[in-house]
Amino acid sequence: MTEPLLKVRGLKIGATIYPPGEKPRDIEIVHGVDFELEAGKVLGLIGESGAGKSTIGLAAMAYGRGGVELTGGEVWVNGRDILKSGLRDVRKLRGAEVTYVSQSAAASFNPAKKILEQVIEAAIFQNKFSKKDAEARAIALFAKLGLPDPESIGNRYPHQVSGGQLQRCMTALALCPEPDLVVFDEPTTALDVTTQIDVLAAIKEAIRDTGVAALYITHDLAVVAQVSDHIMVLQQGAMVEYGAVDQIINNPQEAYTQALVSVRSIKHIEKDPTDTPVLRVENITARYRGTDFDVLKKINVELHPGQTLAIVGESGSGKSTLARVITGLLPPSDGQIVFDGRKLTPDLATRPLNDLRELQMIYQMADTAMNPRQTVGTIIGRPLEFYFGLKGKAKQRRIQELLDEIELGEGFQDRYPAELSGGQKQRVCIARALAANPKLIICDEVTSALDPLVADGILKLLLSLQKREDVAYLFITHDLATVKAIADSIAVMFQGEVVRYGPKSEVLAPPFDAYTDLLLSSVPEMKLGWLEEVIEHRRMESAGN
Amino acid sequence: MKNIPVAALIGLFFTAAYFLMALFAPLIAPYGMSEIVGDVWEPSSSQFLLGTDSIGRDLLTRLIYGGRTTIFIATAATILSFTLGSVLGFFAAVSGGWVDQTISRFVDLIMSIPSLIFALVVLSVMPTTTTILIILMGLLDSTRVYRLARAVAVDITVMDYVEAARLRGEKIGWIIFRETLPNALSPLVAEMGLRFIFAVLFISTLSFLGLGVQPPLADWGGIVKENKEGINYGIQAALYPAYAIATLCISINLVADWVLNRTTSLKGGRG
């Protein structure tokens, strides 16, 4: 049997943490991981944030990011242990034998240099190609990755191409020096779902054609299933399960893997609309000050009490702007908002307190939505005090009730946000919104910053709270799986317009308009060969036209 | 209060020593403030630890009383500049729009005039009393504090939690004092140490030029002025207040650095 390209044995990775008010201490974040990867194969690393996926991926380049140290074990690349070789040898390895594609291409490219210059830099630095050959190779890669104008796109600056194109440029950058192994670190996570599918297809094709091996790191099992041969499931720095894609997806052995596979299995039966909607958005047109471009064009939607209206669309479609108009942060240039039978004034400053109380908001980033210097008790207690004048014991009791409702229990009142996990933070934000006894809560991408299992918990909580408190949700999201799970009615937005609107069962049933079809078919499904099917289907359609 | 770094301990020790000295000056000083007790510029002896000054007063006594005046004026001016500067700065940042523009442009106008010249002009018209000095220095310095406070607060007011407070319907007072201030504290505390030092230097400069604290009241800048002729004869009297100013500056900054470190790491809050 030939030696595998990458062999990892008992890899241990440690870091030093600095807890407030205590002495710094060393912790272990990866506890002895073993795996191997043969030339030309793709291994998917999957797990939630903090599972150590990226750390393990970077260890394949003998690199520890931000004070992370590789404390034990062996990493063999092409028959030598790179943890034991000196910095000089490691430098020969990086950018030549092993290359890296990061999550955010926008943050990784130097904005002051042209793309082509950066793409060929490593290949020239490592003396793999002459400048001329490297450029020719880069252009060939641009073409293979489906970038428009492969001849000239390299002469643009990073800000002159779109996010999806830049991510493909980064893949070209990684493939340019003809490496043996590429580490893909969440390459499509920051992209819209319709862009993701193209990038995914391009990456997959490039991997196949160049015969390179890859470590593909992601938290999205459906994505990794499309590109990998094997999958390794990680949890808190240890391997949970390792197997071929087919086995992991269709026959997971471990409980944790089963949970990952079956996530988003919430069933929600849509409710019928009532007579009087709690929120009516009438003919809303809005633009930002100083621009002459309408971000929202004649939006008309309705939301009924105790129900959920999902606003779906890509980034830039105007979803969040609609929320800003409803909350009064951005007065519309035309149209009106009718809330609970009365017309809302366009500007926040002129709204009566009761209107403000009945319309609450939950944000995407729970980190920045809570004042880091206030305790959970203060954060939840303030609306109680502010709207209802609760004080002392009565306030304490109500705070505890709310904490129980969000399933956090005792002992959280005196904690600061920094002492909570991501899911707990979002729960506190929900409690803060609930404290006001609202009729409507606007949820702006509330689960998109969370891991799938945690997000699932939040969605279930929101649904059960809706049942108990009869509160309506305006749910803004780009994630169609979330929409299927909780919506009663759906509005699909595209470039500032509602292109499709109605009850969930109608919106998600054919016949589709072109955009909704594109959006729906782009959501990765957890089955083998899904990517090929979709690409093939689209190719045939465009050939038919 | 455990784990105080050595540098901060040294800083704390000297700062505390200077402030205690200022507070208990009449108890510590061996002679009266303007009492002539010896010959002109006597060298140090067991009777006069640092010697005597240009008209035969005990120099150590003058330094202790001078420190009292200097530290008092600098402290009062710093407190005034911080209260005024940061409240105005936060108010401008939270309000935005024309309120912000009006205050900011007015502050720019004041800042465009060199502060020493501005002070000299004002003091040549106004009577030179301690109160006037404090108010003048406080107002001039508040423009610098305003700039910093506004810059820090502008970053904070775009955070989601401030938006959440606005959506809740909170008044501007809550947004300034409960949402913004706690998160802006660290840079402000660091700046406060620095500003205090500048105030010490400023009052010393004014006194040296004869427009600050008036004799027979002592202050460090004044002592330098009174004894500067002595330097020609190799007499160190003018240098002692300079040493005092230098050590006070350094020790205050050591403390400010430590406070900054502590508050930034607190519960992972922003810096």
Chai-1 contact restraints between the chains, C-beta under 6 A:
chainA,res_idxA,chainB,res_idxB,connection_type,confidence,min_distance_angstrom,max_distance_angstrom,comment,restraint_id
A,P20,B,S265,contact,1.0,0.0,6.0,A-B,restraint_1
A,P20,B,K267,contact,1.0,0.0,6.0,A-B,restraint_2
A,T327,B,L167,contact,1.0,0.0,6.0,A-B,restraint_3
A,L353,B,G169,contact,1.0,0.0,6.0,A-B,restraint_4
A,L356,B,G169,contact,1.0,0.0,6.0,A-B,restraint_5
A,M361,B,L167,contact,1.0,0.0,6.0,A-B,restraint_6
A,Y363,B,D160,contact,1.0,0.0,6.0,A-B,restraint_7
A,T368,B,M159,contact,1.0,0.0,6.0,A-B,restraint_8
A,T368,B,D160,contact,1.0,0.0,6.0,A-B,restraint_9
A,A369,B,D160,contact,1.0,0.0,6.0,A-B,restraint_10
A,A369,B,Y161,contact,1.0,0.0,6.0,A-B,restraint_11
A,A369,B,A164,contact,1.0,0.0,6.0,A-B,restraint_12
A,M370,B,Y161,contact,1.0,0.0,6.0,A-B,restraint_13
A,N371,B,Y161,contact,1.0,0.0,6.0,A-B,restraint_14
A,N371,B,E179,contact,1.0,0.0,6.0,A-B,restraint_15
A,P372,B,G269,contact,1.0,0.0,6.0,A-B,restraint_16
A,R373,B,P182,contact,1.0,0.0,6.0,A-B,restraint_17
A,R373,B,N183,contact,1.0,0.0,6.0,A-B,restraint_18
A,R373,B,G269,contact,1.0,0.0,6.0,A-B,restraint_19
A,Y416,B,K267,contact,1.0,0.0,6.0,A-B,restraint_20
A,A418,B,K267,contact,1.0,0.0,6.0,A-B,restraint_21
A,A418,B,G268,contact,1.0,0.0,6.0,A-B,restraint_22
